[in-house]
Amino acid sequence: MNWISVKDRLPLGQGRLLVFERIYDQPVIGFYLDGRWHTEIADDYSDVTHWMPLPESPTISQANE
């Protein structure tokens, strides 16, 4: 999976994503809705530069390894 620049493409109805938040200089969970980014650390103002789909969750057997 590679980061996608918001200058290249915005997500369309993809739910929760991994996003890079420039203000806090870290990746966080977020989503894009109605032309605005919402993240777990800044819902009122976010400066997202890149995004990517979240990876698949591990299965129960993988989690126990």
mmCIF file of the N, C-alpha and C atoms, coordinates in Angstrom:
data_MODEL
# 
_entry.id   MODEL 
# 
loop_
_atom_site.group_PDB 
_atom_site.id 
_atom_site.type_symbol 
_atom_site.label_atom_id 
_atom_site.label_alt_id 
_atom_site.label_comp_id 
_atom_site.label_asym_id 
_atom_site.label_entity_id 
_atom_site.label_seq_id 
_atom_site.pdbx_PDB_ins_code 
_atom_site.Cartn_x 
_atom_site.Cartn_y 
_atom_site.Cartn_z 
_atom_site.occupancy 
_atom_site.B_iso_or_equiv 
_atom_site.pdbx_formal_charge 
_atom_site.auth_seq_id 
_atom_site.auth_comp_id 
_atom_site.auth_asym_id 
_atom_site.auth_atom_id 
_atom_site.pdbx_PDB_model_num 
ATOM 1   N N  . MET A 1 1  ? 0.837   -1.180  0.000  1.00 0.00 ? 1  MET A N  1 
ATOM 2   C CA . MET A 1 1  ? 0.000   0.000   0.000  1.00 0.00 ? 1  MET A CA 1 
ATOM 3   C C  . MET A 1 1  ? 0.884   1.246   0.000  1.00 0.00 ? 1  MET A C  1 
ATOM 4   N N  . ASN A 1 2  ? 0.533   2.204   -0.813 1.00 0.00 ? 2  ASN A N  1 
ATOM 5   C CA . ASN A 1 2  ? 1.292   3.448   -0.873 1.00 0.00 ? 2  ASN A CA 1 
ATOM 6   C C  . ASN A 1 2  ? 0.411   4.632   -0.474 1.00 0.00 ? 2  ASN A C  1 
ATOM 7   N N  . TRP A 1 3  ? 1.065   5.665   0.061  1.00 0.00 ? 3  TRP A N  1 
ATOM 8   C CA . TRP A 1 3  ? 0.362   6.893   0.393  1.00 0.00 ? 3  TRP A CA 1 
ATOM 9   C C  . TRP A 1 3  ? -0.145  7.557   -0.884 1.00 0.00 ? 3  TRP A C  1 
ATOM 10  N N  . ILE A 1 4  ? -1.336  8.149   -0.806 1.00 0.00 ? 4  ILE A N  1 
ATOM 11  C CA . ILE A 1 4  ? -1.938  8.880   -1.921 1.00 0.00 ? 4  ILE A CA 1 
ATOM 12  C C  . ILE A 1 4  ? -2.015  10.346  -1.520 1.00 0.00 ? 4  ILE A C  1 
ATOM 13  N N  . SER A 1 5  ? -1.465  11.222  -2.318 1.00 0.00 ? 5  SER A N  1 
ATOM 14  C CA . SER A 1 5  ? -1.505  12.654  -2.018 1.00 0.00 ? 5  SER A CA 1 
ATOM 15  C C  . SER A 1 5  ? -2.923  13.174  -2.228 1.00 0.00 ? 5  SER A C  1 
ATOM 16  N N  . VAL A 1 6  ? -3.366  14.072  -1.338 1.00 0.00 ? 6  VAL A N  1 
ATOM 17  C CA . VAL A 1 6  ? -4.690  14.675  -1.507 1.00 0.00 ? 6  VAL A CA 1 
ATOM 18  C C  . VAL A 1 6  ? -4.719  15.576  -2.740 1.00 0.00 ? 6  VAL A C  1 
ATOM 19  N N  . LYS A 1 7  ? -3.538  15.976  -3.240 1.00 0.00 ? 7  LYS A N  1 
ATOM 20  C CA . LYS A 1 7  ? -3.468  16.761  -4.474 1.00 0.00 ? 7  LYS A CA 1 
ATOM 21  C C  . LYS A 1 7  ? -3.771  15.894  -5.694 1.00 0.00 ? 7  LYS A C  1 
ATOM 22  N N  . ASP A 1 8  ? -3.486  14.590  -5.583 1.00 0.00 ? 8  ASP A N  1 
ATOM 23  C CA . ASP A 1 8  ? -3.726  13.671  -6.688 1.00 0.00 ? 8  ASP A CA 1 
ATOM 24  C C  . ASP A 1 8  ? -5.148  13.121  -6.703 1.00 0.00 ? 8  ASP A C  1 
ATOM 25  N N  . ARG A 1 9  ? -5.656  12.782  -5.517 1.00 0.00 ? 9  ARG A N  1 
ATOM 26  C CA . ARG A 1 9  ? -6.972  12.142  -5.447 1.00 0.00 ? 9  ARG A CA 1 
ATOM 27  C C  . ARG A 1 9  ? -7.508  12.190  -4.031 1.00 0.00 ? 9  ARG A C  1 
ATOM 28  N N  . LEU A 1 10 ? -8.821  12.376  -3.903 1.00 0.00 ? 10 LEU A N  1 
ATOM 29  C CA . LEU A 1 10 ? -9.490  12.317  -2.607 1.00 0.00 ? 10 LEU A CA 1 
ATOM 30  C C  . LEU A 1 10 ? -10.280 11.013  -2.519 1.00 0.00 ? 10 LEU A C  1 
ATOM 31  N N  . PRO A 1 11 ? -10.449 10.488  -1.319 1.00 0.00 ? 11 PRO A N  1 
ATOM 32  C CA . PRO A 1 11 ? -11.200 9.237   -1.176 1.00 0.00 ? 11 PRO A CA 1 
ATOM 33  C C  . PRO A 1 11 ? -12.690 9.468   -1.426 1.00 0.00 ? 11 PRO A C  1 
ATOM 34  N N  . LEU A 1 12 ? -13.329 8.449   -1.944 1.00 0.00 ? 12 LEU A N  1 
ATOM 35  C CA . LEU A 1 12 ? -14.762 8.531   -2.206 1.00 0.00 ? 12 LEU A CA 1 
ATOM 36  C C  . LEU A 1 12 ? -15.478 7.431   -1.434 1.00 0.00 ? 12 LEU A C  1 
ATOM 37  N N  . GLY A 1 13 ? -16.126 7.796   -0.346 1.00 0.00 ? 13 GLY A N  1 
ATOM 38  C CA . GLY A 1 13 ? -16.923 6.842   0.422  1.00 0.00 ? 13 GLY A CA 1 
ATOM 39  C C  . GLY A 1 13 ? -16.160 5.635   0.910  1.00 0.00 ? 13 GLY A C  1 
ATOM 40  N N  . GLN A 1 14 ? -14.921 5.803   1.321  1.00 0.00 ? 14 GLN A N  1 
ATOM 41  C CA . GLN A 1 14 ? -14.126 4.664   1.739  1.00 0.00 ? 14 GLN A CA 1 
ATOM 42  C C  . GLN A 1 14 ? -14.069 4.483   3.254  1.00 0.00 ? 14 GLN A C  1 
ATOM 43  N N  . GLY A 1 15 ? -14.862 5.223   4.000  1.00 0.00 ? 15 GLY A N  1 
ATOM 44  C CA . GLY A 1 15 ? -14.887 5.058   5.450  1.00 0.00 ? 15 GLY A CA 1 
ATOM 45  C C  . GLY A 1 15 ? -13.584 5.471   6.106  1.00 0.00 ? 15 GLY A C  1 
ATOM 46  N N  . ARG A 1 16 ? -13.221 4.741   7.158  1.00 0.00 ? 16 ARG A N  1 
ATOM 47  C CA . ARG A 1 16 ? -12.010 5.072   7.915  1.00 0.00 ? 16 ARG A CA 1 
ATOM 48  C C  . ARG A 1 16 ? -10.768 4.799   7.091  1.00 0.00 ? 16 ARG A C  1 
ATOM 49  N N  . LEU A 1 17 ? -9.791  5.697   7.221  1.00 0.00 ? 17 LEU A N  1 
ATOM 50  C CA . LEU A 1 17 ? -8.549  5.635   6.459  1.00 0.00 ? 17 LEU A CA 1 
ATOM 51  C C  . LEU A 1 17 ? -7.369  5.912   7.371  1.00 0.00 ? 17 LEU A C  1 
ATOM 52  N N  . LEU A 1 18 ? -6.192  5.592   6.905  1.00 0.00 ? 18 LEU A N  1 
ATOM 53  C CA . LEU A 1 18 ? -4.970  6.039   7.552  1.00 0.00 ? 18 LEU A CA 1 
ATOM 54  C C  . LEU A 1 18 ? -4.575  7.326   6.843  1.00 0.00 ? 18 LEU A C  1 
ATOM 55  N N  . VAL A 1 19 ? -4.446  8.409   7.585  1.00 0.00 ? 19 VAL A N  1 
ATOM 56  C CA . VAL A 1 19 ? -4.132  9.706   6.986  1.00 0.00 ? 19 VAL A CA 1 
ATOM 57  C C  . VAL A 1 19 ? -2.890  10.293  7.650  1.00 0.00 ? 19 VAL A C  1 
ATOM 58  N N  . PHE A 1 20 ? -2.151  11.125  6.902  1.00 0.00 ? 20 PHE A N  1 
ATOM 59  C CA . PHE A 1 20 ? -1.004  11.814  7.494  1.00 0.00 ? 20 PHE A CA 1 
ATOM 60  C C  . PHE A 1 20 ? -1.420  13.238  7.792  1.00 0.00 ? 20 PHE A C  1 
ATOM 61  N N  . GLU A 1 21 ? -1.359  13.601  9.064  1.00 0.00 ? 21 GLU A N  1 
ATOM 62  C CA . GLU A 1 21 ? -1.782  14.900  9.571  1.00 0.00 ? 21 GLU A CA 1 
ATOM 63  C C  . GLU A 1 21 ? -0.550  15.792  9.714  1.00 0.00 ? 21 GLU A C  1 
ATOM 64  N N  . ARG A 1 22 ? -0.439  16.812  8.872  1.00 0.00 ? 22 ARG A N  1 
ATOM 65  C CA . ARG A 1 22 ? 0.755   17.665  8.857  1.00 0.00 ? 22 ARG A CA 1 
ATOM 66  C C  . ARG A 1 22 ? 0.941   18.449  10.156 1.00 0.00 ? 22 ARG A C  1 
ATOM 67  N N  . ILE A 1 23 ? -0.105  18.970  10.749 1.00 0.00 ? 23 ILE A N  1 
ATOM 68  C CA . ILE A 1 23 ? 0.016   19.780  11.968 1.00 0.00 ? 23 ILE A CA 1 
ATOM 69  C C  . ILE A 1 23 ? 0.658   18.985  13.101 1.00 0.00 ? 23 ILE A C  1 
ATOM 70  N N  . TYR A 1 24 ? 0.238   17.725  13.253 1.00 0.00 ? 24 TYR A N  1 
ATOM 71  C CA . TYR A 1 24 ? 0.766   16.882  14.328 1.00 0.00 ? 24 TYR A CA 1 
ATOM 72  C C  . TYR A 1 24 ? 1.921   16.002  13.860 1.00 0.00 ? 24 TYR A C  1 
ATOM 73  N N  . ASP A 1 25 ? 2.237   16.060  12.559 1.00 0.00 ? 25 ASP A N  1 
ATOM 74  C CA . ASP A 1 25 ? 3.363   15.348  11.966 1.00 0.00 ? 25 ASP A CA 1 
ATOM 75  C C  . ASP A 1 25 ? 3.327   13.850  12.281 1.00 0.00 ? 25 ASP A C  1 
ATOM 76  N N  . GLN A 1 26 ? 2.139   13.246  12.063 1.00 0.00 ? 26 GLN A N  1 
ATOM 77  C CA . GLN A 1 26 ? 2.007   11.819  12.333 1.00 0.00 ? 26 GLN A CA 1 
ATOM 78  C C  . GLN A 1 26 ? 0.811   11.224  11.595 1.00 0.00 ? 26 GLN A C  1 
ATOM 79  N N  . PRO A 1 27 ? 0.855   9.921   11.341 1.00 0.00 ? 27 PRO A N  1 
ATOM 80  C CA . PRO A 1 27 ? -0.307  9.258   10.760 1.00 0.00 ? 27 PRO A CA 1 
ATOM 81  C C  . PRO A 1 27 ? -1.365  9.014   11.833 1.00 0.00 ? 27 PRO A C  1 
ATOM 82  N N  . VAL A 1 28 ? -2.621  9.161   11.452 1.00 0.00 ? 28 VAL A N  1 
ATOM 83  C CA . VAL A 1 28 ? -3.743  8.949   12.362 1.00 0.00 ? 28 VAL A CA 1 
ATOM 84  C C  . VAL A 1 28 ? -4.902  8.331   11.578 1.00 0.00 ? 28 VAL A C  1 
ATOM 85  N N  . ILE A 1 29 ? -5.907  7.865   12.288 1.00 0.00 ? 29 ILE A N  1 
ATOM 86  C CA . ILE A 1 29 ? -7.121  7.360   11.661 1.00 0.00 ? 29 ILE A CA 1 
ATOM 87  C C  . ILE A 1 29 ? -8.037  8.548   11.380 1.00 0.00 ? 29 ILE A C  1 
ATOM 88  N N  . GLY A 1 30 ? -8.610  8.572   10.196 1.00 0.00 ? 30 GLY A N  1 
ATOM 89  C CA . GLY A 1 30 ? -9.509  9.661   9.841  1.00 0.00 ? 30 GLY A CA 1 
ATOM 90  C C  . GLY A 1 30 ? -10.446 9.261   8.720  1.00 0.00 ? 30 GLY A C  1 
ATOM 91  N N  . PHE A 1 31 ? -11.278 10.200  8.313  1.00 0.00 ? 31 PHE A N  1 
ATOM 92  C CA . PHE A 1 31 ? -12.153 9.980   7.168  1.00 0.00 ? 31 PHE A CA 1 
ATOM 93  C C  . PHE A 1 31 ? -12.459 11.320  6.513  1.00 0.00 ? 31 PHE A C  1 
ATOM 94  N N  . TYR A 1 32 ? -12.903 11.264  5.276  1.00 0.00 ? 32 TYR A N  1 
ATOM 95  C CA . TYR A 1 32 ? -13.213 12.456  4.491  1.00 0.00 ? 32 TYR A CA 1 
ATOM 96  C C  . TYR A 1 32 ? -14.712 12.472  4.245  1.00 0.00 ? 32 TYR A C  1 
ATOM 97  N N  . LEU A 1 33 ? -15.390 13.543  4.663  1.00 0.00 ? 33 LEU A N  1 
ATOM 98  C CA . LEU A 1 33 ? -16.842 13.623  4.553  1.00 0.00 ? 33 LEU A CA 1 
ATOM 99  C C  . LEU A 1 33 ? -17.257 15.055  4.268  1.00 0.00 ? 33 LEU A C  1 
ATOM 100 N N  . ASP A 1 34 ? -18.098 15.228  3.267  1.00 0.00 ? 34 ASP A N  1 
ATOM 101 C CA . ASP A 1 34 ? -18.640 16.540  2.915  1.00 0.00 ? 34 ASP A CA 1 
ATOM 102 C C  . ASP A 1 34 ? -17.552 17.599  2.705  1.00 0.00 ? 34 ASP A C  1 
ATOM 103 N N  . GLY A 1 35 ? -16.462 17.197  2.041  1.00 0.00 ? 35 GLY A N  1 
ATOM 104 C CA . GLY A 1 35 ? -15.406 18.139  1.719  1.00 0.00 ? 35 GLY A CA 1 
ATOM 105 C C  . GLY A 1 35 ? -14.477 18.496  2.856  1.00 0.00 ? 35 GLY A C  1 
ATOM 106 N N  . ARG A 1 36 ? -14.557 17.745  3.967  1.00 0.00 ? 36 ARG A N  1 
ATOM 107 C CA . ARG A 1 36 ? -13.696 18.023  5.125  1.00 0.00 ? 36 ARG A CA 1 
ATOM 108 C C  . ARG A 1 36 ? -13.076 16.747  5.646  1.00 0.00 ? 36 ARG A C  1 
ATOM 109 N N  . TRP A 1 37 ? -11.848 16.885  6.143  1.00 0.00 ? 37 TRP A N  1 
ATOM 110 C CA . TRP A 1 37 ? -11.183 15.777  6.817  1.00 0.00 ? 37 TRP A CA 1 
ATOM 111 C C  . TRP A 1 37 ? -11.551 15.793  8.287  1.00 0.00 ? 37 TRP A C  1 
ATOM 112 N N  . HIS A 1 38 ? -11.793 14.629  8.835  1.00 0.00 ? 38 HIS A N  1 
ATOM 113 C CA . HIS A 1 38 ? -12.053 14.453  10.263 1.00 0.00 ? 38 HIS A CA 1 
ATOM 114 C C  . HIS A 1 38 ? -11.059 13.399  10.746 1.00 0.00 ? 38 HIS A C  1 
ATOM 115 N N  . THR A 1 39 ? -10.345 13.697  11.821 1.00 0.00 ? 39 THR A N  1 
ATOM 116 C CA . THR A 1 39 ? -9.377  12.740  12.344 1.00 0.00 ? 39 THR A CA 1 
ATOM 117 C C  . THR A 1 39 ? -9.615  12.513  13.824 1.00 0.00 ? 39 THR A C  1 
ATOM 118 N N  . GLU A 1 40 ? -8.976  11.480  14.342 1.00 0.00 ? 40 GLU A N  1 
ATOM 119 C CA . GLU A 1 40 ? -9.136  11.150  15.759 1.00 0.00 ? 40 GLU A CA 1 
ATOM 120 C C  . GLU A 1 40 ? -8.489  12.189  16.674 1.00 0.00 ? 40 GLU A C  1 
ATOM 121 N N  . ILE A 1 41 ? -7.632  13.059  16.138 1.00 0.00 ? 41 ILE A N  1 
ATOM 122 C CA . ILE A 1 41 ? -6.981  14.051  16.999 1.00 0.00 ? 41 ILE A CA 1 
ATOM 123 C C  . ILE A 1 41 ? -7.425  15.481  16.717 1.00 0.00 ? 41 ILE A C  1 
ATOM 124 N N  . ALA A 1 42 ? -8.078  15.722  15.583 1.00 0.00 ? 42 ALA A N  1 
ATOM 125 C CA . ALA A 1 42 ? -8.467  17.099  15.251 1.00 0.00 ? 42 ALA A CA 1 
ATOM 126 C C  . ALA A 1 42 ? -9.690  17.093  14.355 1.00 0.00 ? 42 ALA A C  1 
ATOM 127 N N  . ASP A 1 43 ? -10.867 17.141  14.952 1.00 0.00 ? 43 ASP A N  1 
ATOM 128 C CA . ASP A 1 43 ? -12.090 17.119  14.155 1.00 0.00 ? 43 ASP A CA 1 
ATOM 129 C C  . ASP A 1 43 ? -12.455 18.510  13.641 1.00 0.00 ? 43 ASP A C  1 
ATOM 130 N N  . ASP A 1 44 ? -12.041 19.545  14.354 1.00 0.00 ? 44 ASP A N  1 
ATOM 131 C CA . ASP A 1 44 ? -12.427 20.896  13.950 1.00 0.00 ? 44 ASP A CA 1 
ATOM 132 C C  . ASP A 1 44 ? -11.541 21.434  12.835 1.00 0.00 ? 44 ASP A C  1 
ATOM 133 N N  . TYR A 1 45 ? -10.263 21.038  12.810 1.00 0.00 ? 45 TYR A N  1 
ATOM 134 C CA . TYR A 1 45 ? -9.367  21.477  11.742 1.00 0.00 ? 45 TYR A CA 1 
ATOM 135 C C  . TYR A 1 45 ? -8.277  20.440  11.554 1.00 0.00 ? 45 TYR A C  1 
ATOM 136 N N  . SER A 1 46 ? -8.181  19.926  10.356 1.00 0.00 ? 46 SER A N  1 
ATOM 137 C CA . SER A 1 46 ? -7.154  18.945  10.040 1.00 0.00 ? 46 SER A CA 1 
ATOM 138 C C  . SER A 1 46 ? -6.425  19.382  8.785  1.00 0.00 ? 46 SER A C  1 
ATOM 139 N N  . ASP A 1 47 ? -5.134  19.142  8.755  1.00 0.00 ? 47 ASP A N  1 
ATOM 140 C CA . ASP A 1 47 ? -4.321  19.452  7.586  1.00 0.00 ? 47 ASP A CA 1 
ATOM 141 C C  . ASP A 1 47 ? -3.744  18.134  7.064  1.00 0.00 ? 47 ASP A C  1 
ATOM 142 N N  . VAL A 1 48 ? -4.601  17.360  6.417  1.00 0.00 ? 48 VAL A N  1 
ATOM 143 C CA . VAL A 1 48 ? -4.222  16.051  5.893  1.00 0.00 ? 48 VAL A CA 1 
ATOM 144 C C  . VAL A 1 48 ? -3.535  16.248  4.547  1.00 0.00 ? 48 VAL A C  1 
ATOM 145 N N  . THR A 1 49 ? -2.365  15.632  4.399  1.00 0.00 ? 49 THR A N  1 
ATOM 146 C CA . THR A 1 49 ? -1.619  15.742  3.144  1.00 0.00 ? 49 THR A CA 1 
ATOM 147 C C  . THR A 1 49 ? -1.685  14.467  2.310  1.00 0.00 ? 49 THR A C  1 
ATOM 148 N N  . HIS A 1 50 ? -1.812  13.300  2.979  1.00 0.00 ? 50 HIS A N  1 
ATOM 149 C CA . HIS A 1 50 ? -1.814  12.012  2.301  1.00 0.00 ? 50 HIS A CA 1 
ATOM 150 C C  . HIS A 1 50 ? -2.783  11.062  3.006  1.00 0.00 ? 50 HIS A C  1 
ATOM 151 N N  . TRP A 1 51 ? -3.218  10.049  2.288  1.00 0.00 ? 51 TRP A N  1 
ATOM 152 C CA . TRP A 1 51 ? -4.110  9.051   2.864  1.00 0.00 ? 51 TRP A CA 1 
ATOM 153 C C  . TRP A 1 51 ? -3.871  7.705   2.190  1.00 0.00 ? 51 TRP A C  1 
ATOM 154 N N  . MET A 1 52 ? -4.360  6.638   2.841  1.00 0.00 ? 52 MET A N  1 
ATOM 155 C CA . MET A 1 52 ? -4.350  5.298   2.265  1.00 0.00 ? 52 MET A CA 1 
ATOM 156 C C  . MET A 1 52 ? -5.412  4.461   2.978  1.00 0.00 ? 52 MET A C  1 
ATOM 157 N N  . PRO A 1 53 ? -5.921  3.438   2.307  1.00 0.00 ? 53 PRO A N  1 
ATOM 158 C CA . PRO A 1 53 ? -6.869  2.544   2.985  1.00 0.00 ? 53 PRO A CA 1 
ATOM 159 C C  . PRO A 1 53 ? -6.190  1.863   4.168  1.00 0.00 ? 53 PRO A C  1 
ATOM 160 N N  . LEU A 1 54 ? -6.971  1.536   5.178  1.00 0.00 ? 54 LEU A N  1 
ATOM 161 C CA . LEU A 1 54 ? -6.441  0.784   6.307  1.00 0.00 ? 54 LEU A CA 1 
ATOM 162 C C  . LEU A 1 54 ? -6.121  -0.637  5.859  1.00 0.00 ? 54 LEU A C  1 
ATOM 163 N N  . PRO A 1 55 ? -5.080  -1.239  6.412  1.00 0.00 ? 55 PRO A N  1 
ATOM 164 C CA . PRO A 1 55 ? -4.812  -2.638  6.080  1.00 0.00 ? 55 PRO A CA 1 
ATOM 165 C C  . PRO A 1 55 ? -5.899  -3.537  6.662  1.00 0.00 ? 55 PRO A C  1 
ATOM 166 N N  . GLU A 1 56 ? -5.977  -4.742  6.145  1.00 0.00 ? 56 GLU A N  1 
ATOM 167 C CA . GLU A 1 56 ? -6.919  -5.722  6.682  1.00 0.00 ? 56 GLU A CA 1 
ATOM 168 C C  . GLU A 1 56 ? -6.561  -6.039  8.129  1.00 0.00 ? 56 GLU A C  1 
ATOM 169 N N  . SER A 1 57 ? -7.561  -6.274  8.939  1.00 0.00 ? 57 SER A N  1 
ATOM 170 C CA . SER A 1 57 ? -7.321  -6.685  10.326 1.00 0.00 ? 57 SER A CA 1 
ATOM 171 C C  . SER A 1 57 ? -6.789  -8.109  10.343 1.00 0.00 ? 57 SER A C  1 
ATOM 172 N N  . PRO A 1 58 ? -5.975  -8.447  11.325 1.00 0.00 ? 58 PRO A N  1 
ATOM 173 C CA . PRO A 1 58 ? -5.476  -9.820  11.405 1.00 0.00 ? 58 PRO A CA 1 
ATOM 174 C C  . PRO A 1 58 ? -6.607  -10.771 11.803 1.00 0.00 ? 58 PRO A C  1 
ATOM 175 N N  . THR A 1 59 ? -6.479  -12.017 11.412 1.00 0.00 ? 59 THR A N  1 
ATOM 176 C CA . THR A 1 59 ? -7.439  -13.023 11.863 1.00 0.00 ? 59 THR A CA 1 
ATOM 177 C C  . THR A 1 59 ? -7.083  -13.418 13.285 1.00 0.00 ? 59 THR A C  1 
ATOM 178 N N  . ILE A 1 60 ? -7.973  -14.091 13.967 1.00 0.00 ? 60 ILE A N  1 
ATOM 179 C CA . ILE A 1 60 ? -7.726  -14.509 15.354 1.00 0.00 ? 60 ILE A CA 1 
ATOM 180 C C  . ILE A 1 60 ? -6.471  -15.372 15.439 1.00 0.00 ? 60 ILE A C  1 
ATOM 181 N N  . SER A 1 61 ? -6.272  -16.286 14.482 1.00 0.00 ? 61 SER A N  1 
ATOM 182 C CA . SER A 1 61 ? -5.096  -17.154 14.533 1.00 0.00 ? 61 SER A CA 1 
ATOM 183 C C  . SER A 1 61 ? -3.810  -16.351 14.334 1.00 0.00 ? 61 SER A C  1 
ATOM 184 N N  . GLN A 1 62 ? -3.823  -15.328 13.497 1.00 0.00 ? 62 GLN A N  1 
ATOM 185 C CA . GLN A 1 62 ? -2.641  -14.484 13.299 1.00 0.00 ? 62 GLN A CA 1 
ATOM 186 C C  . GLN A 1 62 ? -2.346  -13.670 14.552 1.00 0.00 ? 62 GLN A C  1 
ATOM 187 N N  . ALA A 1 63 ? -3.375  -13.213 15.244 1.00 0.00 ? 63 ALA A N  1 
ATOM 188 C CA . ALA A 1 63 ? -3.188  -12.398 16.431 1.00 0.00 ? 63 ALA A CA 1 
ATOM 189 C C  . ALA A 1 63 ? -2.526  -13.189 17.559 1.00 0.00 ? 63 ALA A C  1 
ATOM 190 N N  . ASN A 1 64 ? -2.722  -14.508 17.579 1.00 0.00 ? 64 ASN A N  1 
ATOM 191 C CA . ASN A 1 64 ? -2.149  -15.345 18.643 1.00 0.00 ? 64 ASN A CA 1 
ATOM 192 C C  . ASN A 1 64 ? -0.748  -15.813 18.344 1.00 0.00 ? 64 ASN A C  1 
ATOM 193 N N  . GLU A 1 65 ? -0.217  -15.522 17.163 1.00 0.00 ? 65 GLU A N  1 
ATOM 194 C CA . GLU A 1 65 ? 1.123   -15.981 16.807 1.00 0.00 ? 65 GLU A CA 1 
ATOM 195 C C  . GLU A 1 65 ? 2.202   -15.078 17.362 1.00 0.00 ? 65 GLU A C  1 
# 
